[in-house]
Amino acid sequence: MDGRQLLAQMKRLSEAETIKDVRPLTAAMFPGTHCPLMGAAMAVRGISDAMMLIIGTDECTYYTKHFSIHADNFGGLNGRCVSVALDGHDVTFGCAKKVEASFDEMMAEYHPKAVFLVTTCVVEIIGDDIDALAGSLSERYGLPVMAVHTEHFKCENHLPGVERTMTACFDVMQPQACDGSANLLGQRLGDFQETELCGVLREAGVRIGMRLPCGCNVEDIRKAPAAKVNIVVDDTALPLARRMQQAFGTPYVLFDKYVSPARIAACYQTLFAALGLPLPARLKELRAGAEAACEQARRELRGVSYIYGNTPFRCYEFNRFMAEVGMVPQLIQTNAIKPEDEADREAILALCDPYVTKTANIAPLQYIYDALHPMLYLGHEYAARLRAKGIALVRTDGAGNMLGYEVTSFVVRALCAAAKEARALREGGAA
């Protein structure tokens, strides 16, 4: 395989209006390590008194049970994940009666406060009406029963499972009097208590209400509309936040892992305005420190070329930041192009027009490295393999516990350290 031939098949960012325009590096679609069933399990495990009932074949139910056994907050072998394993008869004639019988047995043994009925690919293919079944079970037993659809043949990774599980929680919520708190929606990485954002809110006297999916119970979800604002820290929580805004009037602020100090400042401003509180004075000092780090980065990173893979940050916002400090994006791997990315895409295109491809199939990328000769790779790769090609790996997973200006400082340090390594590798190669 020749890297130049692969590049000739790709499109530039300017040519990609939607994700359908972005071509993968190989004809076979690379679906990622996990399916949406895994995402649903990741979300339900954070709701301490809710059950997850998996409906599917032996392979799917075994996969999920194996995962839940090794997750302490799922309760181990006798924990909150149970299964209905379907056989050929169920696939041919429908599984509703079997699910009802299994549900009755589960209620008698576990007495859950809420249940997520999680489908798998085969259930979606045979067409059983799991939404109607969830509704009838909810009426019969007097508790929230929510259907979560996790077919893998319509998506490329596990994130739809996380999103659909959180969105299903809307059915548990009931109108409440406002208590001035802030809900945290969408955190999947790290501990919110350790973030800059949490510290700023704590100092301002703001109580954190429901934290979904990183730690709550069914009663927390029921009372979630009492919050004055929802803080959305990941796109997977946006559908739930929008439904809560429409139904309960709860505003939301998208406060993702932004890198640009100006974008972070705007998030803080919007958040405290929604809370009806003055902006904390120390944020001015934090912003000044982040902007000083950016100025230093401009001197060290100008002209540094890179290939972008998968990181904890927002793809186009992060690439815009790097392009604006003088770096050269050669190839951006992405899994979505959303309306909210448009301003960042336009800003990148005002400076350069990199190639784009689907995230993230590192096998054919080996040929791209030989064609583009980047200095850096951002994402998950084998550092030793990259180093042999004179490329330094930028490690970004350490930002899992970060929200706010601390993200800027972390990113600048990681980029500058990798750029220094890349220059040393090239000087050594030349010697």
Solvent accessible surface area in square Angstrom, and as a share of the most:
residue,aa,sasa,rsa
1,M,138,0.61
2,D,64,0.33
3,G,8,0.08
4,R,150,0.55
5,Q,116,0.51
6,L,11,0.05
7,L,7,0.04
8,A,86,0.66
9,Q,107,0.48
10,M,18,0.08
11,K,49,0.21
12,R,92,0.33
13,L,0,0.00
14,S,54,0.35
15,E,93,0.42
16,A,0,0.00
17,E,120,0.54
18,T,70,0.41
19,I,49,0.25
20,K,187,0.79
21,D,38,0.20
22,V,4,0.02
23,R,112,0.41
24,P,57,0.36
25,L,12,0.06
26,T,41,0.24
27,A,114,0.88
28,A,76,0.59
29,M,109,0.49
30,F,97,0.40
31,P,52,0.33
32,G,31,0.30
33,T,121,0.71
34,H,60,0.27
35,C,27,0.16
36,P,0,0.00
37,L,2,0.01
38,M,28,0.12
39,G,0,0.00
40,A,0,0.00
41,A,1,0.00
42,M,46,0.20
43,A,1,0.01
44,V,0,0.00
45,R,74,0.27
46,G,10,0.10
47,I,1,0.00
48,S,70,0.45
49,D,41,0.21
50,A,0,0.00
51,M,5,0.02
52,M,0,0.00
53,L,2,0.01
54,I,0,0.00
55,I,0,0.00
56,G,0,0.00
57,T,38,0.22
58,D,94,0.49
59,E,126,0.57
60,C,38,0.23
61,T,11,0.06
62,Y,150,0.57
63,Y,74,0.28
64,T,2,0.01
65,K,43,0.18
66,H,90,0.40
67,F,32,0.13
68,S,1,0.01
69,I,63,0.32
70,H,132,0.59
71,A,10,0.08
72,D,142,0.74
73,N,85,0.44
74,F,1,0.00
75,G,51,0.49
76,G,19,0.19
77,L,120,0.60
78,N,122,0.63
79,G,6,0.06
80,R,31,0.11
81,C,1,0.00
82,V,27,0.16
83,S,45,0.29
84,V,4,0.02
85,A,45,0.35
86,L,11,0.05
87,D,74,0.38
88,G,54,0.52
89,H,118,0.53
90,D,10,0.05
91,V,53,0.31
92,T,97,0.56
93,F,152,0.63
94,G,27,0.26
95,C,1,0.00
96,A,44,0.34
97,K,173,0.73
98,K,73,0.31
99,V,0,0.00
100,E,50,0.23
101,A,67,0.52
102,S,28,0.18
103,F,0,0.00
104,D,78,0.40
105,E,118,0.53
106,M,7,0.03
107,M,31,0.14
108,A,73,0.57
109,E,118,0.53
110,Y,64,0.25
111,H,132,0.59
112,P,16,0.10
113,K,121,0.51
114,A,1,0.01
115,V,0,0.00
116,F,2,0.01
117,L,0,0.00
118,V,0,0.00
119,T,0,0.00
120,T,3,0.02
121,C,40,0.24
122,V,29,0.17
123,V,1,0.01
124,E,53,0.24
125,I,122,0.62
126,I,53,0.27
127,G,57,0.54
128,D,37,0.19
129,D,93,0.48
130,I,3,0.02
131,D,84,0.43
132,A,60,0.46
133,L,13,0.07
134,A,4,0.03
135,G,35,0.34
136,S,47,0.30
137,L,0,0.00
138,S,33,0.21
139,E,152,0.68
140,R,133,0.49
141,Y,60,0.23
142,G,69,0.66
143,L,20,0.10
144,P,36,0.23
145,V,12,0.07
146,M,5,0.02
147,A,20,0.16
148,V,2,0.01
149,H,50,0.22
150,T,2,0.01
151,E,11,0.05
152,H,48,0.21
153,F,109,0.46
154,K,146,0.62
155,C,19,0.11
156,E,48,0.22
157,N,35,0.18
158,H,38,0.17
159,L,48,0.24
160,P,30,0.19
161,G,0,0.00
162,V,1,0.00
163,E,59,0.26
164,R,74,0.27
165,T,1,0.00
166,M,1,0.00
167,T,26,0.15
168,A,14,0.11
169,C,0,0.00
170,F,33,0.14
171,D,95,0.49
172,V,9,0.05
173,M,15,0.07
174,Q,88,0.39
175,P,108,0.68
176,Q,59,0.26
177,A,91,0.71
178,C,84,0.50
179,D,77,0.40
180,G,34,0.33
181,S,3,0.02
182,A,0,0.00
183,N,2,0.01
184,L,0,0.00
185,L,0,0.00
186,G,0,0.00
187,Q,10,0.04
188,R,78,0.29
189,L,83,0.41
190,G,52,0.50
191,D,58,0.30
192,F,3,0.01
193,Q,82,0.37
194,E,110,0.49
195,T,6,0.03
196,E,21,0.10
197,L,0,0.00
198,C,5,0.03
199,G,13,0.13
200,V,1,0.01
201,L,1,0.00
202,R,134,0.49
203,E,121,0.54
204,A,37,0.28
205,G,67,0.64
206,V,13,0.08
207,R,138,0.50
208,I,36,0.18
209,G,24,0.23
210,M,5,0.02
211,R,65,0.24
212,L,1,0.00
213,P,10,0.06
214,C,52,0.31
215,G,29,0.28
216,C,12,0.07
217,N,51,0.26
218,V,14,0.08
219,E,73,0.33
220,D,55,0.29
221,I,2,0.01
222,R,70,0.25
223,K,97,0.41
224,A,3,0.02
225,P,10,0.06
226,A,11,0.09
227,A,7,0.05
228,K,79,0.33
229,V,0,0.00
230,N,0,0.00
231,I,0,0.00
232,V,0,0.00
233,V,11,0.06
234,D,26,0.13
235,D,29,0.15
236,T,10,0.06
237,A,0,0.00
238,L,8,0.04
239,P,39,0.24
240,L,0,0.00
241,A,0,0.00
242,R,117,0.43
243,R,101,0.37
244,M,0,0.00
245,Q,80,0.36
246,Q,163,0.72
247,A,57,0.44
248,F,58,0.24
249,G,54,0.52
250,T,6,0.03
251,P,49,0.31
252,Y,58,0.22
253,V,9,0.05
254,L,37,0.18
255,F,0,0.00
256,D,12,0.06
257,K,18,0.08
258,Y,13,0.05
259,V,0,0.00
260,S,28,0.18
261,P,12,0.08
262,A,60,0.47
263,R,66,0.24
264,I,1,0.00
265,A,16,0.13
266,A,54,0.42
267,C,10,0.06
268,Y,1,0.01
269,Q,101,0.45
270,T,72,0.42
271,L,0,0.00
272,F,2,0.01
273,A,70,0.54
274,A,28,0.22
275,L,9,0.05
276,G,59,0.57
277,L,69,0.34
278,P,113,0.71
279,L,76,0.38
280,P,30,0.19
281,A,94,0.73
282,R,88,0.32
283,L,7,0.04
284,K,168,0.71
285,E,133,0.59
286,L,49,0.24
287,R,88,0.32
288,A,59,0.46
289,G,42,0.41
290,A,1,0.01
291,E,70,0.31
292,A,64,0.49
293,A,24,0.19
294,C,10,0.06
295,E,89,0.40
296,Q,77,0.34
297,A,0,0.00
298,R,84,0.30
299,R,167,0.61
300,E,62,0.28
301,L,0,0.00
302,R,155,0.57
303,G,47,0.45
304,V,1,0.01
305,S,15,0.09
306,Y,0,0.00
307,I,0,0.00
308,Y,5,0.02
309,G,1,0.01
310,N,57,0.29
311,T,25,0.15
312,P,26,0.16
313,F,13,0.06
314,R,27,0.10
315,C,27,0.16
316,Y,3,0.01
317,E,5,0.02
318,F,0,0.00
319,N,0,0.00
320,R,68,0.25
321,F,12,0.05
322,M,0,0.00
323,A,8,0.06
324,E,75,0.34
325,V,2,0.01
326,G,15,0.14
327,M,7,0.03
328,V,66,0.38
329,P,4,0.03
330,Q,35,0.16
331,L,0,0.00
332,I,0,0.00
333,Q,1,0.01
334,T,3,0.02
335,N,77,0.39
336,A,27,0.21
337,I,28,0.14
338,K,68,0.29
339,P,120,0.75
340,E,74,0.33
341,D,13,0.07
342,E,70,0.31
343,A,65,0.50
344,D,6,0.03
345,R,7,0.02
346,E,102,0.46
347,A,18,0.14
348,I,0,0.00
349,L,59,0.29
350,A,86,0.66
351,L,102,0.51
352,C,35,0.21
353,D,51,0.27
354,P,3,0.02
355,Y,37,0.14
356,V,0,0.00
357,T,0,0.00
358,K,38,0.16
359,T,32,0.19
360,A,19,0.15
361,N,25,0.13
362,I,45,0.23
363,A,67,0.52
364,P,5,0.03
365,L,0,0.00
366,Q,28,0.13
367,Y,88,0.33
368,I,0,0.00
369,Y,3,0.01
370,D,78,0.40
371,A,8,0.06
372,L,28,0.14
373,H,115,0.51
374,P,0,0.00
375,M,25,0.11
376,L,0,0.00
377,Y,0,0.00
378,L,0,0.00
379,G,7,0.06
380,H,104,0.46
381,E,22,0.10
382,Y,137,0.52
383,A,21,0.16
384,A,71,0.55
385,R,91,0.33
386,L,0,0.00
387,R,101,0.37
388,A,92,0.71
389,K,77,0.33
390,G,15,0.14
391,I,2,0.01
392,A,1,0.00
393,L,20,0.10
394,V,1,0.01
395,R,147,0.54
396,T,7,0.04
397,D,87,0.45
398,G,52,0.50
399,A,0,0.00
400,G,9,0.09
401,N,48,0.25
402,M,35,0.16
403,L,3,0.02
404,G,1,0.01
405,Y,8,0.03
406,E,46,0.21
407,V,0,0.00
408,T,0,0.00
409,S,32,0.21
410,F,30,0.13
411,V,1,0.01
412,V,10,0.05
413,R,147,0.54
414,A,20,0.15
415,L,1,0.00
416,C,19,0.12
417,A,65,0.51
418,A,5,0.04
419,A,0,0.00
420,K,155,0.66
421,E,56,0.25
422,A,0,0.00
423,R,94,0.34
424,A,60,0.47
425,L,46,0.23
426,R,94,0.34
427,E,120,0.54
428,G,50,0.48
429,G,67,0.64
430,A,94,0.73
431,A,120,0.93
